[in-house]
């Protein structure tokens, strides 16, 4: 078990859940407060009972790691072609497959792209050139 986030208005409730998890799985790294970095997202709880979430540093790092120019800006995050699989597409080499898989955590702060990202996550074990282009 890793990469979990627990939030509650009552810190005792959080402590209780953490204790139960640690009793089962062992000691964890725990951070508390109003600012957190979690799975590439910066999360800050505001005093007006809202939270601000962004993944800008993570997205910048992902773009640099891709080492490719981004040429087009799609009008919608999912189109008909995004959810189709070309079975003849070549598999990615190991290095690019690792990059592809690591970039797929971005949507946690972008619910509008959850459908195409969920689809691409299902391709993580057999990433292809076609998936990379998407």
Secondary structure, 3 states (H helix, E strand, C coil): CCCCCCCCCCHHHHHHHHHHHHHHHCCCCCCCCCEEEECCEEEEECCCCCEEEECHHHHHHHHHHHCCCCCCCCCCCCCHHHHCCCCCCCECCHHHHHHHHHHHHHHHHCHHHHHHHHHHHHCHHHCEHHHHHC
